[in-house]
Amino acid sequence: MHTPPQPMEVLDVAGTPVRVSGRGFASAAPARVRSASVGVCVVESWAGPWPVEERWWDTAKARRLARFQLLTTEGRLWLAVVEGGAWWLSAEYR
């Protein structure tokens, strides 16, 4: 678990940031990830998005996010979260 989560970018094959719509659809397949802590990695396989709505009944504390699992060609498996258009590396499985 990365505490706090680390900022990252998730890009498609054209180098455009991957977005997730309000309905939980990804704009494209994740192809690369970039972060200060790991550099640039190629995504071999991925799963998601899994949309999450937390505290939807409380407008002051409500959150909408989506989770992805990203497997890189180096064999790293990450849990990535996108919230408000920003990507975060939340955890790494070992």
Rosetta silent file (secondary structure, phi, psi, omega in degrees, C-alpha in Angstrom):
SEQUENCE: MHTPPQPMEVLDVAGTPVRVSGRGFASAAPARVRSASVGVCVVESWAGPWPVEERWWDTAKARRLARFQLLTTEGRLWLAVVEGGAWWLSAEYR
SCORE:     score description
SCORE:     0.000 S_00000001
   1 L     0.000  131.600  176.904    0.000    0.000    0.000 S_00000001
   2 L   -94.792  114.646  179.810    1.366    3.408   -0.915 S_00000001
   3 L  -122.188  114.785   -6.197    0.589    5.856    1.851 S_00000001
   4 L   -74.887  164.779  176.311   -0.054    8.452    0.690 S_00000001
   5 L   -56.977  146.805 -178.169   -0.911    7.353   -2.856 S_00000001
   6 E   -97.182  137.079  177.881    1.649    8.493   -5.440 S_00000001
   7 E   -65.682  145.331  178.821    0.628   10.606   -8.444 S_00000001
   8 E  -151.248  166.263  172.796    0.953    8.907  -11.814 S_00000001
   9 E  -116.642  141.788  174.310   -0.119    9.245  -15.425 S_00000001
  10 E  -121.068  121.477 -171.638   -1.882    6.511  -17.374 S_00000001
  11 E  -120.384  151.703  174.977   -1.576    6.958  -21.130 S_00000001
  12 L   -87.055 -174.428 -176.470   -3.022    5.261  -24.213 S_00000001
  13 L   -64.187  -24.228  179.006   -0.936    4.157  -27.234 S_00000001
  14 L   -87.040   -3.895 -178.242   -1.007    7.711  -28.642 S_00000001
  15 L    87.341   10.936  178.641    0.299    9.183  -25.377 S_00000001
  16 L   -88.349  137.312  178.104   -3.067   10.715  -24.470 S_00000001
  17 E   -59.108  136.066  175.856   -4.166   10.479  -20.827 S_00000001
  18 L   -76.799  132.220  178.405   -6.768    7.764  -20.232 S_00000001
  19 L  -115.605  158.526  174.810  -10.001    9.187  -18.835 S_00000001
  20 E  -123.246  126.355 -178.461  -12.973    7.480  -17.202 S_00000001
  21 L   -73.007  168.028  176.606  -16.461    8.777  -17.947 S_00000001
  22 L   -61.681  -20.289  177.482  -19.162    9.365  -15.362 S_00000001
  23 L   -92.177    0.648  175.075  -20.697    6.088  -16.513 S_00000001
  24 L    87.831   24.833  178.051  -17.469    4.216  -15.788 S_00000001
  25 L  -104.413  134.244  177.086  -16.105    3.745  -19.325 S_00000001
  26 E   -77.646  142.558  179.836  -12.397    4.159  -20.098 S_00000001
  27 L   -70.660  -25.591  179.703  -11.569    6.451  -23.034 S_00000001
  28 L  -165.736  170.106  176.932   -8.921    3.974  -24.261 S_00000001
  29 L   -75.209  134.000  174.493   -6.877    1.007  -23.165 S_00000001
  30 L   -62.575  130.378 -179.327   -4.005    1.863  -20.812 S_00000001
  31 L  -118.074  -32.431  179.996   -0.704    1.389  -22.690 S_00000001
  32 E  -144.099  152.430  172.570    1.892    3.165  -20.531 S_00000001
  33 E  -124.809  149.537  179.865    2.200    4.529  -17.034 S_00000001
  34 E  -140.615  131.769  175.222    4.509    7.280  -15.888 S_00000001
  35 E  -152.736  158.758  179.808    5.367    8.392  -12.374 S_00000001
  36 L   -64.020  -32.796 -175.101    8.254   10.042  -10.575 S_00000001
  37 L   -81.512  -27.159 -176.718    8.820    6.961   -8.422 S_00000001
  38 L  -121.460   -7.401 -177.446    8.880    4.302  -11.185 S_00000001
  39 E    78.643 -144.151 -179.758    9.557    6.190  -14.425 S_00000001
  40 E  -107.028  131.261  178.566    7.803    4.983  -17.590 S_00000001
  41 E  -130.864  147.428  177.156    6.475    1.426  -17.815 S_00000001
  42 E   -89.928  133.729  178.391    4.602   -0.406  -20.570 S_00000001
  43 E   -84.951  121.448  178.844    1.248   -1.918  -19.603 S_00000001
  44 E   -87.268  -39.821 -177.315    1.049   -5.569  -20.649 S_00000001
  45 E  -152.389  155.410 -179.200   -2.422   -6.275  -19.287 S_00000001
  46 E  -152.846  161.003  175.773   -5.078   -4.432  -17.335 S_00000001
  47 E  -140.721  145.799 -178.759   -8.482   -4.866  -15.714 S_00000001
  48 E   124.182 -172.301    0.524  -11.118   -2.309  -14.859 S_00000001
  49 E   -79.010  153.021  172.106  -12.396    0.232  -14.479 S_00000001
  50 E  -113.253  100.489 -178.694  -14.308   -0.574  -11.351 S_00000001
  51 E   -69.107  144.106  178.944  -16.337    2.548  -10.523 S_00000001
  52 E  -132.519  131.037  171.556  -16.873    3.380   -6.866 S_00000001
  53 E  -118.554  112.391  179.613  -19.334    5.872   -5.390 S_00000001
  54 E  -102.694  138.623  176.045  -18.676    6.481   -1.718 S_00000001
  55 L    49.564   43.422 -178.778  -21.098    8.294    0.563 S_00000001
  56 L   -59.351  -21.877 -178.987  -23.358    9.285   -2.346 S_00000001
  57 L   -81.372  -11.725 -177.318  -26.016   10.257    0.202 S_00000001
  58 L  -119.263   99.338 -173.997  -23.757   12.902    1.811 S_00000001
  59 L   -60.731  -27.276 -179.705  -22.857   15.650   -0.678 S_00000001
  60 L   -74.939  -26.911 -176.590  -20.131   17.046    1.576 S_00000001
  61 L  -116.519    5.318 -176.700  -18.282   13.702    1.801 S_00000001
  62 L   -66.646  144.991  176.966  -19.258   12.042   -1.497 S_00000001
  63 E  -138.365  141.199  171.563  -16.491   10.594   -3.719 S_00000001
  64 E  -125.236  127.739  179.590  -16.512    9.098   -7.210 S_00000001
  65 E  -149.598  172.035  175.086  -13.506    7.176   -8.394 S_00000001
  66 E  -137.396  142.494  179.562  -12.527    4.197  -10.510 S_00000001
  67 E  -109.717  146.734  175.534   -9.971    1.497   -9.802 S_00000001
  68 E  -132.983  150.776  164.863   -7.780   -0.361  -12.288 S_00000001
  69 E  -107.393  130.625 -177.333   -5.284   -3.179  -12.005 S_00000001
  70 E  -124.727  123.328  176.287   -2.288   -2.628  -14.267 S_00000001
  71 E  -106.818  123.945 -178.657    0.328   -5.302  -15.038 S_00000001
  72 E   -93.810  164.616  178.458    3.543   -3.975  -16.593 S_00000001
  73 L   -65.769  -17.862  175.805    5.968   -5.806  -18.864 S_00000001
  74 L   -80.965   -4.208  179.788    8.424   -5.731  -15.935 S_00000001
  75 L    89.954   10.897  177.798    6.006   -7.907  -13.954 S_00000001
  76 L   -86.452  137.804  179.379    4.800   -5.187  -11.592 S_00000001
  77 E  -119.940  119.168 -174.401    1.106   -5.302  -10.673 S_00000001
  78 E  -117.774  150.413  166.590   -0.442   -2.074   -9.480 S_00000001
  79 E  -101.765  114.617 -179.941   -3.747   -0.876   -8.146 S_00000001
  80 E  -110.489  146.165 -179.234   -4.339    2.512   -9.759 S_00000001
  81 E  -127.416  134.481  173.403   -7.135    4.923   -8.876 S_00000001
  82 E  -115.696  127.686 -179.594   -8.481    7.778  -10.977 S_00000001
  83 E  -142.886  124.565 -179.805  -10.469   10.467   -9.181 S_00000001
  84 L    60.937   30.438  179.658  -11.409   13.860  -10.580 S_00000001
  85 L    83.538   -5.054 -179.858   -9.225   13.203  -13.635 S_00000001
  86 E  -102.943  136.656  178.973   -6.102   12.586  -11.503 S_00000001
  87 E   -98.520  144.751 -179.378   -4.408    9.183  -11.370 S_00000001
  88 E  -137.569  136.563  171.515   -2.859    7.714   -8.229 S_00000001
  89 E   -84.810  110.846 -172.533   -0.747    4.649   -7.581 S_00000001
  90 E   -93.261  -39.105 -177.532   -2.549    3.195   -4.597 S_00000001
  91 E  -157.308  157.412  173.386   -0.848   -0.200   -4.083 S_00000001
  92 E  -125.817  129.924  178.374    1.606   -2.637   -5.601 S_00000001
  93 E   -89.032  139.004  178.756    1.090   -6.392   -5.387 S_00000001
  94 L  -127.580    0.000    0.000    4.167   -8.539   -4.816 S_00000001
